[in-house]
Amino acid sequence: MLVARGSSDNAAIFGRYLLEPAVGRPVALAAPSLLTLYDARVDCRGWLAIGLGQSGATPEIVDVFARRGRRGARGLAITNDRGSPLAAEGDPVVELGASAELAVPATKTFLAQLAAFALVAEALGPVPWEPAALAALPGHVGSVLDDAARRARRRASSATPSG
């Protein structure tokens, strides 16, 4: 069960597509209001709950993730802050290390969450890619960023009037 909100919820949808084939069992996104509003009593024994959050401090996500744990689920937290309340509820914790987000879209953390789901899928079962493919990912991302920086420099230099 995946517990997330906002852009992390979008990353969780992607994660579902990676995890479900790897574990061979249904993977679902949590409906937090079932617990927070209706106090549903759900038996989570034998489940893995994955709590997902950029800062790891969203009260609703921390609360729902903790409740799943109290109802028997094992909890894996994926967050950008190992010292966060979400991380305190997880065992283990995948710390993203994407550094502080400076904008609302949280692009760095979102991409790191996608990569974390790929690693978790590899740990849980068979995946349709070679493990070396993930090892090459930082180089591919670096190439894209370098190319974008080069294009921006070219645009800036061509916009400068000559003398």
N, C-alpha and C positions, 0 to 999 in steps of 0.2 A: 504494500500500500504506500502510495506516494503522497506526502503531505507538503503542500506548497501553495503560494499565492503569487499573483502578479507575473512578472517575467519568469520567476522560478517555476510557476505553474506551467508555462509554455515549455520550459526545459524538461519538466516532468513528463509532458506528453511525448516528447522525443525519447526520454528515458524508457517509457513504457514500450516503445517499439524495439528498443534494444534488449530490455530485460525479459519480456515475455517469452521470446524464442529461446533465450539462454536458460531460463529456469523451467520452461515447459509448463508453466501454470499461469493463470490469469493475473494480470497486474492492473491495479485500479488506482485512480486518483481519489483521495479522500474527499468526503463531503463534510468539511469542518462543522457546519451548522448542525449536523446530526448530533454532534457531541456538545457543542457550545450552547445551542439553543434548546435542543430536545433531550439532552443528556441520555442519548441512546446507549444501552448496555450491550456492547459488542464483544464477543469472545475473540481475542486476537492471538490465542496460543498457537504456536507454529507459524506465525506470520513474521515477515520482515517489514517493518515500517521504515521508510526512508524520509527523513525530514530535510527539506531543502529550503535554504534561504540565503540571500546575499549577506546580510549583516548577522543573521542568526538571532535577531532580537524582536521579530514580529510576534507580539504576545499571543495572537490567535494560533499561529503555527506552533509555537513552543508549547502552548497548552494542549493542543490536539495531539501533537507528537508525544508529549509526556503521558497523556491519558491512554494512548495506544500501548505504551510501554507498561503502564500499570495494569492493563487488561491482558498482558501476556506476550505482546509482540517484542521481538528483538528490535533495537533501534539503531539505525545508521544515520548519522547526521552529515550532510554535505553543506558546508558553509565557508564563507570567506574569513571567518573569525573564530579561531579555536577557543577563545575565551568567552564566546557568546553563550547566552542561555540555551540556545538550541544545541550547541556542542556539548553543554553540560548534561543534556538529556540523552545524548547518543553514546553508543558503545558498539563499534568504533566511530571515529570522526574522520571524514575526508576533508582536510583543510585545503581550500582551493588556491590560496596564495596569489590571488589576482590583484592585490593591493586595493586601496580605498577607491571607491567609485566616485567620480567627480560630476556625474550627470545621472539623470533619472533612468535612462535606458539600461544602464549597467551592462554594457556590452562585454567587458572583460570577464565579469563574473558569469554572465550567461554562457559564453563560449567555454569557460572553464567547467561549468556544470555539465555541458554536453559531453566534454571529454571525460569527466568523472563518471558519468553514466556508462560510457564505453568501458572504462576500467572495471567498474563494478560488474558489468555484464560478463567481462572476461573472467572475473573471479568466481562467478556463480555458475557458469556453464559454457557450452559451446557457442561460439559466435561465428558469423559468416565472413570474417576478415582475418588476415594474418596478424599476429601480435606485433610484428615489426611495423605494420602500417601505422599504429599509434605512436611508435617511437619516432617516426618520420614527421609526424604532425607539427611539432614546433618549427622545423625547418620550412615546411610549406607555408605556415602562417607568417613566418618571418619574411619569406619571399614576397608574399602578397603585400605586407606592410611596407617593405622596401620599395616595391614597384609603385605603390600609391604615393610614397614620399617623393620618389623621383618625378612622377607626373606632376605633383604639386609644385616642386621646384621649377620644372620646365614652364608651367603655366605662369608662375610668379615672374620668372625672368623674361618671358615673352610679353608680359603686360607692362614691363618697365620701359618707359620711353627712352630711346637712345639720344645721346647728346648733342 
